[in-house]
Amino acid sequence: MFETSPYPCDLFTRQKLHEITGISDDVLAYWLKEELLVSVQTESRRHRRFSYEQLHIAKVLDALRTLGANISVLRAYSSFLQHGCRLSAVTTLTRQEAHSLPHLTLQINRFKRGEEVEILNPELATYWDKNLNVPDDVQTRVLAESIDDIVEHSTIWDRDDDRHLVASIAKTMSDFDVSSFDLFRELTDPGHINRGGQEWNWVTWLNAAGEVDYISGEGGNMMTTKRPASAAFWLNVTDLVCELWSQDN
């Protein structure tokens, strides 16, 4: 997904998967039987190999298991993250573009459902281009009238984003697609092993439909009004990833 990655390109044997993650071989055997982890197709089908992405997913599943998640819960999380993994494999974006994609997709899908979506007022560009102060009576945000309005004037863009590329992907994604993509993106973000002490956390749960839901943020800063209906899992994702790659594996 990312142009460059600090994670290894090597494929790992099942034995190496066990050694790096610390997950017992009995548990791994059961998870493989239940297809919670996905091996890479090799010339010799007798020997399974696993990418680093599968090690990250295994680490999350093991943390959930430790917190009391049963097999049905693990299946839901595996399905969600594996879907995100598949989407990421065919989506080449910069780190910033991958960050912009979920926000744009959700805005477009909200508009398709007939919901109101706010965008930057196109009139603002007239003042900004001429280095003029924006009059007090000019609104900063207005309602989008089309998907093109959202793409052109969304508040999420970084100056270096390839808007055409990101928009072309966003228009094809469902809410489920982009949520799984987003969570998998966070799980495999290169910043985990070079955050300088900053940690990324998830609060995650299964909603009434049995689907994965979550809020995430740096440290304890999770600016959202969304809350789980009942119990939820707290995961320090940065710690989980660093545990995998803190030594020469």
Summary of the structure (lengths in Angstrom):
residues: 249
radius of gyration: 20.5
end to end distance: 22.5
largest distance: 70.1
contacts: 690
relative contact order: 0.15
helix: 47%
strand: 12%
